[in-house]
Structure formats: C-alpha cells, structure tokens
C-alpha cells in the first residue's frame, strides 16, 4: 500500500511539474535565470518576477527527481513479487527524469533551441506515463484481483488513441517553442484555408489543427468501443470523460488564438491535454488488469527493427530517392532530408501494422513464422503502438518537409496498404493490383516533393514501380503457393491456371519495359539510360517467357523473383548515373 500511495503522489507531482513548465513558457520566464543549474550563481536567488516562475520550476523538478528516486528504491527493496517486477520501470522513470532535467538545462544554456525544448516536453510526458504505469500496476493485490478484464479491442483502440494524443502534444510543443502559436490568427481556418501556401512555421500551426481533428476522432472511436464492449463502471466512466476532454481541449485551443495566448487559457489547454493522455493510459491499463509487467529484453529493439522489414523498406526508399533525384528543379536539403525520413517511417509503419494485422496468419507460413509476433518475442500491443508511433512522426515530417500533394500521397499510401490491401489479401486475388498502388507511390512522392505537381514524367515513374510489382509478387506466389494456401490468402496462382498466371507475368513484364523506355522521350533520362533499360528489359521479358517451358516450376519462379530485385536496382542506378552525368 505504501508503494502504491507513493507512486500516486509521484504521478501527481509529475503532472504538476508539466503544468509549471507550461507556466514558465507562458509567462516568458524561460531565460529569467540565464545560467544552469544555479540561478545567477546561487541555488536560492531573489524570488520575484520571472525568476520566481523559472526557479520554482527548477525546485519542483528537483522535488520530482527525489520522489522518483525514492519510488525506484522502494520498488527495489520490496519483497512482494508484483512490485519487484516493477523495479526496471522505476529506474526507467529515474533515467527519464534525469534526461528531462538535462534537456531543461541545455535549453537554457543554448538559449531555447526549438528541437531541444520540444524534446524536453516529449520526455516529461514519457516520464509521467511511466510513473502512472507504476502507480496502476502497484495497486494492492485485492484491488487487482477485483478488476475485470475487457476484450482486447478495448485496450488496443485506447492505445492507438493514446499514442495519437501523445504525438499531438509533442506537435503542440513544437508549435509553442517554434513561435507558431499565433502564426494563424483566424479560426478554424489558417490564413483563410486549411493548408495555406506559407512558411513552414505557419504550416506547423495548420498541421496541429488538422491533426487535432484526426486525434479527436480516434478518441471518440476508442470511447465508443469501450462503452460497447467494457462492463466495468470505471472503464465506462473513462470512456465518457475522454470525448468531453477532447471537446474542451479543442475549444481551449481555439480560444488560445482568439485571446492572443491568454495565460489561463493556454495553461488550461496543457492541463486538459495531459489529463486526456492520462485518461487514455488508464483505459489501456484498466482494460488489461491481469497483464504482468514485463520490461523489454535487449533483443526487444532488434525485434522492433524486424517489424519494419528493413530490407523491403530500404528498397522502397531507394525508389523514393530516385524520384527525388530525377525530378526537375531544386529542393532545400533540409526539406529533402525531412521528407526522406518521413517516407522511410511511413513505409516502416505500413510494414509494422501489416505484421500486426496478419499476426494470426504468419505462424501458418514457413517464410513468416519466425517473425517477432508469431514467435511471441513482442506483444501485439507493442507492435501496434510502434507502428502508430512511426506513422505519427512520419506524417508531419512529410507534410512539413515537402508539400500538400506529397503529404496526401503519403497518407493514401499508408491508409490503402494497411486498411485496404492487407485485409483484402484474405478475400480476393485482386489484392495484388490494389497493393501495387501504394507500393508504387514512393518514387512519385519523391518527384512531387520537388515539383509540387502531378505530370506525365512522374506518373511514368509510378507506372514503372506499379508494373514491376506484378511479376515480382506473382513469382513469389508461384514458388510459395503452398504457404499461401495454408494461410488462406487469395493469390493469383491459386485462383487461375498456371498458364494464365505465367501469361500475366509476361504481359506485365512487357508493359514494364515499355514504361521504362518512355522515360527517355519524357526527358526523365537520356540515351545511355535507354540502352541499359532496353538490355535489362530484354532479359526480364526473356526470363518471364521462360516460364512457359514444361520444366519451369518453383526454381524458375524463384530465379525470376531475385532477378526482378536486381533488375529494379540496376534500373534506378542507371537512371541516377545518367542524370548525374547528363
């Protein structure tokens, strides 16, 4: 009981520390003490004006550090098994609170750099969530036994909403620390439109507003699921509170602009957002009261990387870089880097969420049964949170680094791959052609990131990737047909004859070669590339036609699959070299 009460007190203190931190920025007191960790060379300066606010924040932070250290010590010394399992989380909280303090000091010494200030807020929220987790899991055994678990869907919807709220708060911190809070003084639009043609600082504010609507819908969906599926009164109460907090939060956000950052309104905006994050976290934990605390093993990080399918992600990103490099015009290096990172994370998020949705099927297939979820080295909730978190980081990076068109293409690629292609694979062989669309969008995204428009040349790059995927994946489906049959996937070789499948490969291979040749008259590349494309294409078509031989079977399909990878790599290398030395 002592540890539980102390954990609750520490969580409350951490919540208050976050609010005091908001007060420091809201009152303009961030640099009232120009040095750190002292304030004008002393630990107890004259407490007046901005110094009162800033140094009170430092004293509150020191109190939270002490409380967190004591909490970790209590967990370490406890002999109760349930509490002993929480020891690593206690020391994780200690690490986070020290990192938070260090980032706060760097913020002062470097005179409020936006990335560090934003990271300071993000770390403080992680620390709060960690202590809150300890408080919930440290409840007395009688209370834990009395709790009734809810269906897994309740926790998973709440988890997605919680991740969305967390990153919306980080985006809000970026708005605050980048000076974008009053970049748009009209509401609900931003300078007269949803996405104005303006400086990135303005777009940060516009994105924060649009993202608030998306996150609000996530919270509403989570609340509906909880009310329909959970029976515990506490969970149902949380489900009622969450949408109310969202409504209040949106109103406070709009009022912050119309009142030109009234201090009470801005502080309430932060307080309600943090409370909403806590409500969703409590819903996740309350829906799974029986879950035993399990701290990640060293292999956990390797498993997370495996979820992202790094080899596939790398190949797709190469095609994005190709589109970026080939596009006429120029793009600032920082924009190109942001868009590249965002696209990489979008692809990784798509792959991760695909693995999450297919976790029941992967154990049935030889080539997927050793993935992290089938071998239970990661929980489904971890994969879900990781995928959603990457998407939450990726989308702002793509929108802010490139332009509205590229951002929409990225969103469509993520949504269509996860929400349409992945479930469709179980019902229709047409899923191959549907899935080829998001797979072909990265080079077009690279092109539009520079040009800002759709044109014939960019669409030709899209066509190359779209047409390439058909023979590439049909080759996999042929030599892995037994695997797909066990899993119940509807792939073309299992729904039409072998001869018709091979004919489809030849037809799309010929279309692929034609699309690659069209890049020369469209002035995407020159004659040296055209020669390489013709030679590589002739080999591709010849390899595809070889499938009509009677002896052609799994070995031919496997060799075609590997050749298709070599073909695409060499094709893009030829494009880049041709463009470089043209």
C-alpha positions in Angstrom: 0.0 0.0 0.0 2.9 2.4 0.8 4.5 2.0 -2.6 1.1 2.4 -4.3 0.4 5.7 -2.5 3.9 7.0 -3.1 3.6 6.1 -6.8 0.3 8.0 -7.0 1.9 11.0 -5.2 4.8 11.0 -7.6 2.5 10.8 -10.6 0.5 13.8 -9.3 3.8 15.7 -8.7 5.0 14.9 -12.2 1.7 16.2 -13.6 2.0 19.4 -11.7 5.6 19.8 -12.9 4.4 19.6 -16.5 1.9 22.4 -15.8 4.6 24.6 -14.1 6.8 24.0 -17.1 4.0 25.4 -19.3 3.7 28.4 -17.0 7.4 29.1 -17.5 6.9 29.4 -21.2 3.6 31.2 -21.0 4.9 33.9 -18.8 8.1 34.4 -20.9 10.3 33.3 -17.9 12.3 30.7 -19.8 15.5 32.7 -19.6 14.8 34.6 -16.4 17.7 32.5 -14.9 20.4 32.8 -17.6 22.6 30.1 -16.0 22.1 26.5 -15.0 21.8 24.6 -12.6 22.2 27.7 -10.5 20.2 30.9 -11.0 22.5 34.0 -11.0 25.2 31.9 -9.4 23.1 30.7 -6.4 20.6 28.0 -5.6 18.3 30.5 -3.9 18.0 33.7 -5.9 15.7 36.5 -5.0 12.3 35.1 -5.9 10.5 37.8 -7.8 9.2 38.3 -11.4 10.3 35.8 -14.0 12.9 34.3 -11.6 10.1 33.3 -9.2 8.4 31.3 -12.0 11.6 29.8 -13.6 13.3 28.9 -10.3 10.1 27.5 -8.9 10.0 25.2 -11.9 13.6 24.0 -11.1 12.8 23.4 -7.5 9.7 21.4 -8.5 11.8 19.4 -10.9 14.2 18.7 -8.1 11.4 17.5 -5.9 10.2 15.1 -8.7 13.7 13.8 -9.1 13.8 13.0 -5.4 10.4 11.4 -5.4 11.2 9.3 -8.4 14.5 8.1 -6.8 12.6 7.2 -3.6 10.0 5.3 -5.6 12.6 3.3 -7.5 14.3 2.5 -4.2 11.0 1.3 -2.6 10.4 -0.9 -5.6 13.9 -2.3 -5.5 13.7 -3.1 -1.7 10.1 -4.6 -1.9 9.7 -8.3 -1.4 6.3 -8.5 -3.0 6.6 -10.3 -6.4 4.2 -7.9 -8.2 6.2 -4.9 -7.0 9.6 -6.5 -7.7 8.6 -6.9 -11.4 8.1 -3.1 -11.5 11.7 -2.4 -10.4 13.0 -1.8 -14.0 10.2 0.7 -14.7 11.1 2.6 -11.5 14.7 3.0 -12.7 13.5 3.9 -16.2 11.5 6.7 -14.6 14.6 7.9 -12.8 16.5 7.9 -16.1 13.8 9.8 -17.9 13.5 12.4 -15.2 17.3 13.0 -15.3 17.2 13.2 -19.1 14.3 15.7 -18.7 16.4 17.8 -16.3 19.4 17.7 -18.6 17.4 18.8 -21.6 16.0 21.6 -19.5 19.5 22.8 -18.7 20.6 22.6 -22.3 17.5 24.6 -23.3 18.7 27.4 -21.0 22.4 27.3 -21.9 21.7 27.2 -25.7 19.0 29.9 -25.4 15.8 27.9 -26.1 16.6 25.9 -29.3 13.3 24.6 -30.6 14.3 20.9 -31.1 15.7 20.6 -27.5 12.7 22.4 -26.0 10.3 20.1 -27.8 12.3 17.1 -26.7 12.1 18.3 -23.1 8.3 18.3 -23.3 8.2 14.9 -25.0 10.5 13.4 -22.3 8.4 14.9 -19.5 5.3 13.2 -20.9 7.1 9.9 -21.1 8.2 10.2 -17.5 4.7 11.0 -16.4 3.3 7.9 -18.3 6.0 5.7 -16.8 5.2 6.8 -13.2 1.5 6.5 -13.9 2.1 2.9 -15.2 3.9 2.1 -11.9 1.1 3.6 -9.9 -1.6 1.5 -11.6 0.4 -1.7 -11.5 1.4 -1.2 -7.9 -2.2 -1.3 -6.7 -2.9 -3.6 -3.7 -3.4 -7.2 -4.7 -7.1 -7.2 -3.6 -7.8 -4.4 -6.0 -6.0 -6.1 -8.8 -8.0 -9.3 -8.3 -11.3 -7.5 -8.2 -10.7 -5.8 -11.6 -12.3 -7.5 -14.6 -10.5 -7.6 -17.9 -12.2 -6.1 -21.0 -12.0 -7.5 -24.5 -8.6 -6.9 -26.1 -10.1 -4.5 -28.7 -10.8 -2.0 -25.9 -7.2 -1.7 -24.8 -6.0 -1.6 -28.4 -8.3 1.2 -29.5 -7.4 3.2 -26.4 -3.7 2.5 -27.1 -3.9 3.9 -30.6 -5.8 7.0 -29.3 -3.2 7.4 -26.5 -0.3 7.3 -29.0 -2.1 9.8 -31.2 -2.7 12.2 -28.2 1.0 11.9 -27.1 2.3 12.9 -30.5 -0.3 15.6 -30.9 1.0 17.1 -27.6 4.6 16.9 -28.9 3.4 18.7 -32.0 1.8 21.2 -29.8 5.1 21.7 -28.0 6.7 22.3 -31.4 4.0 24.9 -32.1 4.7 26.6 -28.8 8.5 26.6 -29.0 8.8 27.5 -32.7 6.8 30.6 -32.2 3.9 29.3 -34.3 1.2 29.7 -31.7 -0.1 32.9 -33.4 1.1 32.1 -36.9 -2.6 31.9 -37.8 -4.9 34.3 -36.0 -8.1 33.2 -37.8 -10.1 30.2 -36.7 -10.9 27.5 -37.6 -9.0 28.1 -40.9 -5.4 29.1 -41.1 -4.9 32.3 -43.1 -8.1 31.6 -45.0 -7.5 27.9 -45.9 -6.9 24.5 -44.4 -3.4 24.3 -45.8 -2.1 27.8 -46.7 0.8 28.4 -49.1 3.1 29.8 -46.4 6.3 29.4 -44.3 6.8 26.1 -42.5 6.2 27.9 -39.2 2.6 28.6 -40.3 2.2 25.0 -41.6 3.2 23.7 -38.2 0.1 25.5 -36.8 -2.1 24.3 -39.6 -0.9 20.7 -39.1 -1.6 20.9 -35.4 -5.1 22.0 -36.1 -5.8 19.3 -38.7 -4.2 16.7 -36.5 -6.4 17.7 -33.6 -9.5 16.7 -35.6 -7.9 13.3 -36.5 -6.9 12.6 -32.9 -10.3 13.7 -31.7 -11.9 11.1 -34.0 -9.6 8.4 -32.6 -10.5 9.3 -29.0 -14.2 9.2 -30.0 -13.8 5.8 -31.6 -12.0 4.5 -28.6 -14.8 5.8 -26.3 -17.5 4.1 -28.4 -15.7 0.8 -28.4 -15.1 1.0 -24.6 -18.8 1.8 -23.9 -20.0 -1.0 -26.1 -17.5 -3.7 -25.1 -16.4 -3.0 -21.5 -18.5 -3.8 -18.5 -16.5 -2.2 -15.7 -18.0 1.1 -14.4 -14.6 2.6 -14.1 -13.7 2.0 -17.8 -17.1 3.2 -18.9 -16.6 6.4 -16.9 -13.3 7.0 -18.5 -14.9 6.5 -21.9 -17.4 9.2 -21.1 -14.7 11.6 -19.8 -12.3 11.3 -22.8 -14.5 12.8 -25.5 -15.6 15.6 -23.1 -11.9 16.4 -22.5 -11.4 16.4 -26.3 -14.2 18.9 -26.8 -12.9 21.2 -24.0 -9.3 20.9 -25.4 -10.3 21.9 -28.9 -12.3 24.9 -27.5 -9.3 25.9 -25.4 -7.0 25.7 -28.4 -9.2 27.9 -30.5 -9.7 30.3 -27.6 -5.9 30.5 -27.1 -5.7 32.0 -30.6 -8.6 34.4 -30.3 -7.4 35.7 -26.9 -3.8 36.0 -28.2 -2.4 33.4 -25.8 -4.2 34.3 -22.6 -2.2 32.7 -19.9 -5.0 31.0 -18.1 -6.4 29.6 -21.4 -3.0 28.3 -22.6 -2.2 26.7 -19.2 -5.7 25.0 -19.2 -5.0 23.8 -22.7 -1.9 22.0 -21.5 -3.6 20.7 -18.3 -6.6 19.2 -20.2 -4.3 17.6 -22.8 -2.2 15.9 -20.1 -5.3 14.8 -18.3 -6.7 13.3 -21.6 -3.4 11.4 -22.1 -3.7 10.1 -18.5 -7.4 9.0 -19.1 -6.4 7.0 -22.2 -3.4 5.4 -20.5 -5.7 4.4 -17.5 -8.1 2.9 -20.0 -5.4 0.8 -21.6 -4.1 -0.4 -18.2 -7.6 -0.8 -16.8 -8.7 -3.0 -19.7 -5.9 -5.4 -19.0 -5.6 -5.6 -15.2 -4.2 -9.1 -15.4 -1.2 -8.2 -17.5 2.1 -8.8 -15.8 4.7 -6.1 -16.0 7.4 -7.2 -18.4 10.4 -5.0 -19.1 11.9 -5.2 -22.6 14.8 -7.5 -23.1 18.0 -6.4 -25.1 16.6 -8.2 -28.2 13.5 -6.1 -28.0 15.0 -3.3 -30.1 16.2 -5.8 -32.7 12.6 -7.2 -32.9 11.2 -3.7 -33.4 13.5 -3.2 -36.3 12.5 -6.5 -37.7 8.8 -5.4 -37.6 9.7 -2.6 -40.0 11.0 -5.1 -42.6 14.2 -3.1 -43.2 15.2 -4.8 -46.5 11.8 -4.1 -48.1 11.8 -0.6 -46.5 15.3 0.1 -47.9 14.4 -1.0 -51.4 11.2 1.2 -51.4 13.2 4.2 -50.0 15.7 3.8 -52.8 12.9 4.3 -55.3 11.8 7.4 -53.4 15.3 8.8 -53.6 15.4 8.1 -57.3 12.2 10.1 -57.8 13.7 12.9 -55.7 16.9 12.9 -57.7 15.3 12.7 -61.1 12.7 15.5 -60.6 13.4 18.8 -62.4 14.0 21.7 -60.1 15.6 22.0 -56.7 14.6 21.3 -53.1 16.3 22.6 -50.0 18.5 20.0 -48.3 16.6 20.2 -45.0 13.3 19.6 -46.8 14.7 16.7 -48.7 16.0 15.1 -45.5 12.8 15.6 -43.6 10.8 14.1 -46.5 13.2 11.2 -46.8 13.0 10.4 -43.1 9.2 10.8 -43.1 8.8 8.5 -46.1 11.1 5.9 -44.5 9.0 5.9 -41.4 5.8 5.7 -43.4 7.0 2.6 -45.2 8.2 1.1 -41.9 4.9 1.9 -40.2 3.0 0.3 -43.1 5.1 -2.9 -42.7 4.7 -3.0 -38.9 0.9 -2.5 -39.0 0.7 -5.2 -41.7 2.5 -7.6 -39.4 0.2 -6.7 -36.6 -2.9 -7.4 -38.7 -1.5 -10.6 -40.0 -0.2 -12.0 -36.7 -2.8 -14.8 -36.8 -1.8 -15.9 -40.3 2.0 -15.5 -40.1 2.5 -18.7 -37.9 1.0 -20.8 -40.7 3.5 -19.8 -43.3 7.1 -21.0 -43.4 8.6 -17.7 -44.5 6.8 -15.7 -41.8 6.6 -18.0 -38.8 9.9 -16.6 -37.4 8.7 -13.0 -37.3 8.6 -11.3 -33.9 4.8 -11.7 -33.3 4.5 -15.4 -34.3 7.3 -16.3 -32.0 5.9 -14.1 -29.2 9.0 -12.1 -28.7 6.9 -9.0 -28.9 3.3 -8.4 -27.8 0.7 -7.4 -30.3 0.1 -4.2 -28.3 3.8 -3.3 -28.7 3.7 -3.8 -32.4 0.5 -1.7 -32.7 2.0 1.2 -30.6 5.3 1.1 -32.5 3.5 1.2 -35.9 1.2 4.0 -34.9 4.0 6.0 -33.3 6.1 5.8 -36.5 3.1 6.9 -38.5 2.5 9.9 -36.1 6.1 11.0 -36.6 6.2 10.3 -40.4 3.1 12.2 -41.5 4.2 15.6 -40.1 7.7 15.2 -41.5 6.3 14.5 -45.0 3.8 17.4 -44.9 6.2 19.9 -43.4 9.2 18.8 -45.5 7.6 18.7 -48.9 4.1 20.0 -49.8 0.4 19.2 -49.5 0.3 16.9 -52.6 3.2 14.7 -51.4 1.7 14.5 -47.9 -1.6 13.4 -49.3 0.1 10.8 -51.4 1.9 9.5 -48.3 -1.3 9.3 -46.3 -3.0 7.5 -49.1 -0.1 5.0 -49.4 -0.2 4.3 -45.7 -4.0 4.0 -45.5 -4.6 2.0 -48.6 -1.8 -0.5 -47.7 -2.9 -1.1 -44.2 -6.7 -0.6 -44.4 -7.4 -2.0 -47.9 -4.7 -4.2 -49.2 -3.8 -6.1 -46.1 -7.4 -7.3 -45.3 -8.2 -7.8 -49.0 -5.5 -10.4 -49.4 -7.7 -12.9 -47.5 -10.7 -12.4 -49.8 -9.6 -11.7 -53.4 -6.6 -12.1 -55.7 -7.2 -8.6 -56.9 -5.4 -7.5 -53.8 -2.2 -7.8 -55.8 -3.1 -5.0 -58.0 -4.6 -2.9 -55.2 -1.4 -3.3 -53.1 0.8 -2.4 -56.1 -0.6 1.2 -55.9 0.8 2.2 -52.5 4.0 0.3 -53.4 4.5 2.4 -56.5 3.8 5.8 -54.8 7.3 6.4 -53.2 9.0 7.4 -56.5 6.1 9.6 -57.3 6.3 11.2 -53.8 10.0 11.9 -54.4 9.1 13.6 -57.8 6.2 15.7 -56.4 8.3 16.7 -53.3 10.4 18.7 -55.8 7.9 19.7 -58.5 4.8 20.0 -56.4 2.6 18.7 -59.2 1.5 15.5 -61.0 2.8 15.3 -64.5 3.4 12.7 -67.2 7.0 12.1 -66.2 6.2 11.5 -62.5 3.3 9.2 -63.5 5.6 7.2 -65.7 7.9 6.6 -62.7 4.8 5.4 -60.8 3.9 3.1 -63.7 7.4 1.6 -63.6 7.0 0.6 -60.0 3.4 -0.5 -60.4 4.0 -2.8 -63.3 7.3 -4.1 -61.8 5.4 -5.4 -58.7 3.1 -7.7 -60.6 5.6 -10.1 -62.0 7.7 -9.7 -58.8 5.0 -10.8 -56.4 3.5 -13.4 -58.8 6.9 -15.0 -58.8 6.8 -15.2 -55.0 3.2 -16.5 -55.1 4.2 -19.3 -57.5 7.1 -20.8 -55.5 5.4 -20.1 -52.2 2.0 -21.3 -53.3 1.7 -24.0 -50.6 2.5 -21.4 -48.0 -0.2 -19.0 -49.2 -2.7 -21.9 -49.4 -2.1 -22.8 -45.8 -2.6 -19.2 -44.7 -5.8 -18.9 -46.8 -4.5 -16.0 -48.9 -6.2 -15.5 -52.3 -3.3 -15.2 -54.7 -3.5 -15.5 -58.4 -1.7 -18.8 -58.9 -4.3 -20.4 -56.5 -7.3 -18.9 -58.3 -6.4 -19.2 -62.0 -4.4 -21.8 -64.1 -0.6 -21.9 -64.0 -0.5 -21.0 -67.7 -2.7 -17.9 -67.2 -0.5 -16.8 -64.3 2.6 -17.1 -66.5 0.9 -15.1 -69.2 0.0 -12.4 -66.7 3.7 -12.2 -65.8 4.7 -11.9 -69.4 2.1 -9.2 -70.2 3.0 -7.0 -67.2 6.8 -7.6 -67.9 6.3 -6.2 -71.4 4.3 -3.3 -70.0 7.1 -2.6 -67.5 9.7 -2.5 -70.2 7.6 -0.1 -72.3 7.1 2.2 -69.3 10.9 2.2 -68.6 11.6 3.2 -72.3 9.0 6.0 -72.1 11.2 7.8 -69.5 13.6 8.8 -72.3 11.1 10.7 -74.6 9.6 12.2 -71.4 13.1 13.7 -70.7 13.5 11.9 -67.4 16.6 10.2 -68.7 18.8 10.1 -71.7 20.1 7.7 -74.3 22.7 5.9 -72.1 19.8 5.0 -69.7 17.6 3.9 -72.6 20.3 1.4 -73.7 20.5 0.0 -70.2 16.7 -0.2 -69.8 16.4 -2.0 -73.1 19.1 -4.6 -72.2 17.7 -5.1 -68.7 14.1 -5.2 -70.1 15.0 -7.8 -72.7 16.4 -10.0 -70.0 13.3 -9.6 -67.9 10.9 -10.5 -70.8 13.1 -13.5 -71.8 13.1 -14.7 -68.2 9.3 -14.3 -68.0 8.8 -16.2 -71.3 11.0 -19.0 -70.0 8.2 -19.8 -67.6 6.2 -21.4 -70.4 8.7 -24.2 -70.6 7.4 -27.5 -69.3 10.3 -27.8 -66.9 9.6 -24.4 -65.4 8.4 -24.5 -61.9 9.4 -23.3 -58.5 13.1 -22.9 -59.4 12.2 -20.6 -62.3 9.8 -18.5 -60.3 12.4 -18.1 -57.5 15.1 -17.0 -60.0 12.7 -14.6 -61.6 11.9 -13.1 -58.2 15.6 -12.5 -57.5 16.3 -11.2 -61.0 13.4 -8.7 -60.5 15.2 -7.2 -57.5 18.5 -7.0 -59.3 16.7 -5.5 -62.4 15.0 -2.7 -60.4 18.2 -1.8 -58.5 20.3 -1.6 -61.7 17.5 0.3 -63.5 17.5 3.0 -60.8 21.3 3.1 -60.7 21.3 3.7 -64.5 18.7 6.5 -64.0 20.8 8.2 -61.3 24.1 7.9 -63.2 22.5 9.1 -66.5 21.0 12.1 -64.7 24.3 12.8 -62.8 26.5 12.9 -65.9 23.9 14.2 -68.4 
